[in-house]
Amino acid sequence: MAQIHFAACKLFTDSEIVPTPIGITVIKIPRLSSAAAYSDFILNNLVEQIDTPHCLITQWDGHVVDASKWQSGFLDFDYIGARWPQFSDGHDVGNGGFSLRSRRLMEACKSPKFQGSHPEDVAIGRVNRDWLERLGMRFANGAMADSFSAERKGCVDSSFGFHGVWHMPNVIGRDQFWNIYSTLNDRSTIRHDLFKLAATLSQSTQGLKRAAQLIVDQGRDAIQKRIKML
């Protein structure tokens, strides 16, 4: 929002947000208790709140990097997200954590013929992609996806936005990232990329201390979660 005037900015949460941030509409939803519940919400409920032809979805660990890299051609597509390097069959677009979707694609995802599954971006970009394309949906090609977003492929320095917690220290600064990290009440999404994030942080003496603290925190959180399950 610091760089772009959006038609609307909507924050979906089960928490009380007081005071309401200026320029943001807070929409109360039931608590999403799992990643699978998030996928179900995105596929089946989000479209009811979208009044524009396209929607930019952002999770907490991704946002616009450089608005000057916006291309009007992005709006020619029904789905754009960063590429997935693990797929080589041409169906590698893409990541949903920072993604642009058309409202018509979101409507199609509610069809009984759509095979809903978790994670929701894989359901769109791979499981149902052929079916969606037969309906006329357009997925961005790799080059356009790289211009739009960087995650495990692409370059943050040359993209419109990004997704991935390991990018955040370089994008927003290590101190600002640490301030955000310190306020998180759920750090489980970091676990998969713990060592990549630690490597990014550990480029100074202070960074080494924070990287060590990060690893300690993750170990403690995992133990506490295990205890709760007993």
Wavefront OBJ file of the C-alpha trace (Angstrom):
o trace
v 0.000 0.000 0.000
v 2.996 2.312 0.424
v 3.534 2.184 -3.340
v 0.124 1.469 -4.851
v -3.399 2.860 -4.570
v -5.563 -0.254 -4.762
v -9.265 -0.286 -5.527
v -9.710 -2.006 -2.161
v -7.517 -3.611 0.489
v -9.125 -6.358 2.525
v -7.693 -8.153 5.541
v -9.355 -11.468 6.345
v -8.927 -12.506 9.961
v -10.668 -14.012 12.975
v -8.892 -11.519 15.271
v -10.123 -8.206 16.556
v -8.135 -5.439 14.853
v -8.391 -2.222 16.869
v -8.078 0.399 15.625
v -8.838 -0.518 12.020
v -5.836 0.406 9.837
v -6.493 3.350 7.533
v -7.376 2.228 4.024
v -7.980 -1.405 4.991
v -11.327 -3.159 5.309
v -11.136 -5.832 7.993
v -13.381 -8.804 7.197
v -14.077 -11.194 10.055
v -13.922 -14.865 9.119
v -13.943 -18.076 11.169
v -10.527 -19.115 12.451
v -8.484 -21.039 9.890
v -6.954 -23.743 12.046
v -4.823 -25.380 9.357
v -3.191 -24.773 6.000
v -5.847 -27.006 4.437
v -8.559 -24.756 5.886
v -6.802 -21.783 4.280
v -6.878 -23.560 0.904
v -10.587 -24.268 1.295
v -11.269 -20.611 2.122
v -9.303 -19.337 -0.883
v -10.977 -21.744 -3.292
v -14.547 -21.534 -2.034
v -15.148 -18.331 -0.091
v -12.775 -15.554 -1.084
v -14.440 -14.747 -4.399
v -17.612 -13.624 -2.602
v -15.626 -10.677 -1.235
v -13.996 -9.632 -4.523
v -15.650 -6.833 -6.498
v -12.884 -6.181 -9.037
v -11.867 -8.124 -12.179
v -8.587 -9.201 -10.551
v -7.363 -9.845 -7.030
v -3.800 -9.658 -5.670
v -3.404 -12.193 -2.871
v -0.621 -11.638 -0.366
v 0.326 -13.678 2.667
v 2.340 -12.263 5.557
v 5.691 -13.242 4.019
v 5.295 -11.504 0.665
v 4.396 -8.135 -0.777
v 5.096 -5.630 -3.546
v 8.811 -4.873 -3.874
v 8.877 -2.303 -6.672
v 5.632 -0.921 -8.098
v 7.521 0.546 -11.076
v 7.905 -3.029 -12.324
v 4.145 -3.435 -12.694
v 3.110 -4.329 -16.263
v -0.384 -3.770 -17.595
v 0.105 -7.068 -19.416
v -0.218 -8.883 -16.106
v -3.948 -8.247 -16.361
v -4.110 -10.232 -19.598
v -3.782 -13.386 -17.527
v -6.124 -15.179 -15.184
v -3.346 -16.478 -12.945
v 0.221 -15.376 -12.199
v 2.475 -16.548 -9.397
v 6.177 -17.254 -9.031
v 7.450 -20.337 -10.841
v 7.958 -23.705 -9.150
v 11.437 -25.105 -9.926
v 10.455 -28.670 -9.052
v 8.252 -29.017 -12.140
v 9.626 -29.216 -15.680
v 6.508 -30.027 -17.697
v 5.550 -26.426 -18.452
v 2.940 -26.312 -15.696
v 5.169 -24.460 -13.247
v 3.155 -21.238 -12.636
v 2.749 -20.897 -9.825
v 2.983 -19.969 -6.221
v -0.163 -18.611 -4.548
v 1.408 -16.718 -1.633
v 1.829 -13.631 -3.815
v -0.431 -14.139 -6.801
v -2.701 -12.275 -9.189
v -5.970 -13.996 -10.099
v -8.949 -13.029 -12.186
v -12.365 -13.096 -10.636
v -13.589 -15.410 -13.380
v -10.892 -17.960 -12.460
v -11.903 -17.716 -8.817
v -15.517 -18.341 -9.828
v -14.437 -21.381 -11.854
v -12.743 -22.829 -8.774
v -16.179 -23.131 -7.151
v -17.477 -25.339 -9.958
v -18.393 -28.936 -9.033
v -16.029 -29.977 -11.849
v -13.066 -28.321 -10.131
v -11.050 -30.856 -8.133
v -10.478 -28.985 -4.906
v -7.372 -30.039 -3.000
v -4.592 -28.742 -0.777
v -2.490 -26.737 -1.370
v -4.838 -24.502 -3.306
v -2.206 -23.086 -5.674
v -1.222 -26.597 -6.811
v -4.907 -27.385 -7.279
v -5.151 -24.396 -9.627
v -1.755 -24.496 -11.307
v -1.435 -28.241 -11.814
v -4.346 -30.478 -10.793
v -6.982 -28.427 -12.649
v -4.861 -26.399 -15.034
v -5.790 -28.309 -18.200
v -9.487 -28.058 -17.332
v -9.193 -24.343 -16.547
v -7.386 -23.685 -19.830
v -10.145 -25.485 -21.717
v -12.504 -22.944 -20.169
v -10.346 -20.186 -21.651
v -8.286 -19.312 -18.573
v -4.824 -17.939 -19.320
v -1.797 -18.754 -17.186
v 1.283 -16.550 -17.435
v 4.363 -17.972 -19.095
v 7.630 -18.367 -17.203
v 9.154 -15.064 -18.253
v 6.055 -13.115 -17.280
v 5.868 -14.994 -13.964
v 9.498 -14.073 -13.213
v 8.702 -10.412 -13.889
v 5.751 -10.617 -11.544
v 7.131 -12.481 -8.536
v 10.138 -14.290 -7.122
v 9.997 -17.175 -4.715
v 12.148 -20.276 -5.326
v 12.689 -19.113 -8.907
v 13.153 -15.605 -10.205
v 15.042 -12.657 -8.756
v 13.626 -10.289 -6.136
v 15.700 -7.414 -7.524
v 13.932 -7.563 -10.882
v 10.385 -8.566 -9.927
v 7.236 -6.667 -8.998
v 6.818 -8.624 -5.773
v 7.931 -11.704 -3.879
v 6.892 -14.512 -1.588
v 9.115 -16.379 0.861
v 10.228 -15.594 4.380
v 13.901 -16.133 3.494
v 13.726 -13.142 1.127
v 12.387 -10.781 3.792
v 15.658 -9.841 5.567
v 17.105 -8.587 2.281
v 13.898 -6.929 1.065
v 12.892 -5.035 4.212
v 16.151 -5.113 6.189
v 17.344 -7.545 8.834
v 16.329 -5.374 11.795
v 12.809 -4.833 10.489
v 12.442 -8.516 9.714
v 13.546 -9.418 13.237
v 10.984 -7.024 14.683
v 8.257 -8.769 12.676
v 9.542 -12.226 13.541
v 9.544 -11.379 17.247
v 5.795 -10.592 17.154
v 4.662 -13.782 15.402
v 2.440 -16.032 17.466
v 2.826 -18.903 15.004
v 6.226 -19.556 13.470
v 5.423 -22.939 11.975
v 5.509 -21.649 8.388
v 9.197 -20.805 8.855
v 10.183 -24.365 9.696
v 10.395 -25.590 6.099
v 12.830 -22.830 5.167
v 14.625 -22.499 8.497
v 18.180 -23.002 7.297
v 17.752 -20.853 4.199
v 16.434 -18.044 6.398
v 19.217 -18.559 8.952
v 21.819 -18.321 6.186
v 20.311 -15.052 5.015
v 20.379 -13.622 8.529
v 23.884 -14.764 9.454
v 25.851 -12.236 7.403
v 27.059 -10.247 10.425
v 27.911 -10.872 14.077
v 24.469 -9.702 15.155
v 22.976 -11.749 12.354
v 24.734 -14.895 13.573
v 23.196 -14.400 17.010
v 19.757 -13.988 15.475
v 20.210 -17.019 13.238
v 21.125 -19.067 16.313
v 18.105 -17.682 18.173
v 15.912 -18.573 15.194
v 17.030 -22.201 15.328
v 16.572 -22.350 19.116
v 13.080 -20.865 18.811
v 12.061 -23.400 16.200
v 13.300 -26.272 18.315
v 11.469 -24.974 21.391
v 8.262 -24.383 19.422
v 8.400 -27.909 17.992
v 8.878 -29.424 21.459
v 6.010 -27.402 22.913
v 3.747 -28.460 20.064
v 4.698 -32.110 20.646
v 3.950 -31.798 24.369
v 0.494 -30.389 23.626
v -0.236 -33.460 21.500
v 0.562 -35.893 24.319
l 1 2 3 4 5 6 7 8 9 10 11 12 13 14 15 16 17 18 19 20 21 22 23 24 25 26 27 28 29 30 31 32 33 34 35 36 37 38 39 40 41 42 43 44 45 46 47 48 49 50 51 52 53 54 55 56 57 58 59 60 61 62 63 64 65 66 67 68 69 70 71 72 73 74 75 76 77 78 79 80 81 82 83 84 85 86 87 88 89 90 91 92 93 94 95 96 97 98 99 100 101 102 103 104 105 106 107 108 109 110 111 112 113 114 115 116 117 118 119 120 121 122 123 124 125 126 127 128 129 130 131 132 133 134 135 136 137 138 139 140 141 142 143 144 145 146 147 148 149 150 151 152 153 154 155 156 157 158 159 160 161 162 163 164 165 166 167 168 169 170 171 172 173 174 175 176 177 178 179 180 181 182 183 184 185 186 187 188 189 190 191 192 193 194 195 196 197 198 199 200 201 202 203 204 205 206 207 208 209 210 211 212 213 214 215 216 217 218 219 220 221 222 223 224 225 226 227 228 229 230
